Amino acid sequence: MDPTRTPTSRCVWDATTLSQKLEEMGYKRGGQRPFQGGWLRQHWRSLNNGKQGFSVALLIYRTSQDSGSRECAYGMQIDGGNA
C-alpha cells in the first residue's frame, strides 16, 4: 500500500517531530516542494567550516485518522559531500 495515495494510511513518522529532531541536531530546514503524490522537505547541516555538509530529504504525505489530519514522513534520504 502506497501511503501517498491512501489518505488513511498508518503514519510511519510524524513529520513535524522528525523535522524538530533534525533541527535539534543542528540541521536547518529548507524548502518543501511537491514530489510523488506528497512533498519533499529538505534539511541541511554544514560541516568543516561550511566546506562540507549533510542533506536530509523527507518524503512527506498527509494522512487522515480519527485524531485528525497530520503530515507524516514515509521515507528519508541522507546525502553528504563537499558544499
QUIRA-V624734 format. One record per pair of residues at least 6 apart in sequence whose ideal C-beta (glycine too) atoms are under 8 Angstrom apart, sorted by the first residue. I is the first residue (numbers start at 0). J is the second residue. Records with the same first field share a line. If there is no record, write none. Layout:
I = J + J
This chain:
0 = 8
1 = 36
2 = 8 + 9 + 11 + 60 + 62 + 71 + 73
3 = 35 + 36 + 37 + 58 + 60 + 73
4 = 36
5 = 62
6 = 61 + 62 + 63
7 = 62 + 63 + 64
8 = 60 + 62 + 71
9 = 62
10 = 62 + 64 + 69 + 71
11 = 71 + 72 + 73 + 74
12 = 71 + 72
13 = 69 + 70 + 71 + 72
14 = 40 + 57 + 59 + 69 + 70 + 71 + 72
15 = 69 + 70
17 = 57 + 72 + 75
18 = 28 + 40 + 42 + 57
21 = 28 + 42 + 55
22 = 28 + 42
24 = 44
25 = 44
26 = 42 + 43 + 44 + 53 + 55
27 = 42 + 43 + 44
28 = 40 + 41 + 42
29 = 40 + 41 + 42 + 43
30 = 40 + 41
31 = 38 + 39 + 40 + 41 + 59
32 = 38 + 39
33 = 39
34 = 58
35 = 58
36 = 60
37 = 58 + 59 + 60 + 61 + 73
38 = 58 + 59 + 60
39 = 56 + 57 + 58 + 59
40 = 56 + 57 + 59
41 = 54 + 55 + 56
42 = 54 + 55 + 56 + 57
43 = 52 + 53 + 54 + 55
44 = 52 + 53 + 55
45 = 51 + 52 + 82
46 = 52 + 53
49 = 82
50 = 81 + 82
51 = 79 + 80 + 81 + 82
52 = 79 + 80 + 82
53 = 77 + 78 + 79
54 = 77 + 78 + 79
55 = 75 + 76 + 77 + 78
56 = 75 + 76 + 78
57 = 72 + 74 + 75
58 = 72 + 73 + 74 + 75 + 76
59 = 70 + 71 + 72 + 73
60 = 70 + 71 + 73
61 = 68 + 69 + 70 + 71
62 = 68 + 69 + 71
